[in-house]
Amino acid sequence: MKPKNQRLAKGYMNKVLYVNLSAATYHTEPMDPKIAELFFGGRGFGICFLFEHFRKLQQKGKYQNAFAEVNPLSADNVIVIATSPTTGTRMPTSGRVHMNYKSPLTGALGSTNAGGRWAVEFKKSGYDLMVLTGKSAQPVYLVISRTGVEFVAAETFKDLSSIDTRTAIQERLSSKAQILTIGAGGKNLTYFASVLSDRGKTLGRGGGGAVFGSKNLYAIAVLPDREVAVEVADERNLQLKTKDDAFSQARLKLDVGKFTKKEENFGILSSMGSLGVLGMVDNFGQLVHNNMRDTNHRPADILKINGEALRNHAKQAKPGETRIEVRKGTCFNCPITCKRETRLVDGKGNLIEAGEGPEFESTALLGANLSVYDLAVITRANYLANHYGLDTISLGATVASFFDLYDVVVEKTDNLRPLERRFLAEVADFIAKYGTPGFGKPELLIPLVHLIGKAEGIGRHLAKGSYRFCDRYGHKELSMSVKKLELPAYDPRTSFSQALCYEMNNRGGCHLEGGYTAPHAYCAGYAEWPADRIEGTPLIAKNATLKNTTLDIIGACAFGSFSLNLDEYAALISVVTGLEYNSGTLNKLAARVITLEKIFNILCGLTQDDDWLPDRFYLEPIQAKGSMTVCRREEFQKMHHEYYDSLGWDKNGKPTEKTLNELELIERLPDGAK
């Protein structure tokens, strides 16, 4: 939507902050109203400024194709951190931040999102987004405030964890400072290193922490300014004073939704946190197991790691046992309260550590997918992942691929290929110290997190992610990933719509940015969609992708969308900006962002061959809900073509010139890509 007289709508702070780490300089530029109109904020700004950075690099002549040729861990990569016009407003769940970069894990689009308060304080510093370029000569952290940017030497933080770095900076600045940090994972350039916000909210997927580390950037602190407020166009409609205003309507829907209602009304997330989802996922036969070989878990094991288990862990612990104490946590302006702050206490009552989580995905990948059903061990591993700054989804999936690979190789006993012999040689030290790799061995999890976080021993190779690890030994088929990004907690064979979203997601194997459809059969009271249905599934996947992309653009949490539809979000952002939005305009905005992301990936060298699940899901049927199921390649090929066509892309997944013109993207492409 276009602001009148080319002025920015409400909700924008009207500044882009450019930071050159090589020169230790910064400057600001006003937000271009046309960019604000076309991309709005969040993930939209992220891909817009990411794409423009690489286009300008190419224009300078240093690269023939900068998108494909730039090493993600070189100074020529860029980090874009973006807010939205709704950030810091009374719109529910409006504290999210989005980050883009070229991913070291996938070699293509890096895109990640997190909650908390960092984005709110950054916005109140006067900026809509930040573009970080270059590489600092020495370790550094940034301090951002209304008065500018300070570059502070961080050499003394070299051996500090993500959380200890946060503590050290807060001691210097203020306990109220909001800080993004990296740990040893980012400093060691682990390909799935994360950026931590608070003690457990992570910009996790695709290795953004390694991009920070490659630039010698250890943290970004923002000093809060309580005097600054984010302007909205219609404050009355965000005040919860009448039943008819947009905010009251949204809160009402959140208060009655199955997923989002309050604890006293048996709300799943409010009563058990995100881990409350785990039992439902298992009940529908979707919960991953043993590197996604199947989804078979014993009910007694699930009872040890589900939402009830975390909620009641301290109460049910026997004398002398380690216990987990739990209390609720939340992100900025979020009524859902899905976060859990935990304390791990030993059998004598001594505090081992306190932190956030474990959340659902962390428990699924570090627990269920490894046949580890000890919640105390999973919690400890989750804490360590936050200290090191590691994405828990990729971490757990990579460890699972290690166990799977070991089983495959040792079963051969003879006729080993040279790469398999290399694997046995390189894993020998690990076996000598910790024992044989394998599923159902909780005693191996903590040592492996340490080895990966420190990039030591076999951990040096695991730190490259499951695809490169398995490929090193001749078994890339054991990496459960799409575009080299590891898959999350829902087995694709149990939901074809989710499987298609995994394949089509521009950042790789993920359930959020590319559409979250696995829960359609059981969450929030919506109509069921048959798990193995082909007809109509591409449209379901496309609509889910448009919806989740919209959430990332406007800065809203995916959990809220189980209760609120796009028209209700449109009403909220119309109140914030003073412009007219509806589901149709939001869908077009999302389609523009998805399409530019797709072009970015194509220019990075990805093709339609990258839009596929691993062979396991087409060749190995599993039993789920009493019947055998497997993805069917010919039918998925048909769905691919229908999905591409629904977005105005050709049969090879390339956006057509007509689509690029309709979405006003044609002029943004580099020469030769139009």
Disulfide bonds with the S-S distance in Angstrom:
none
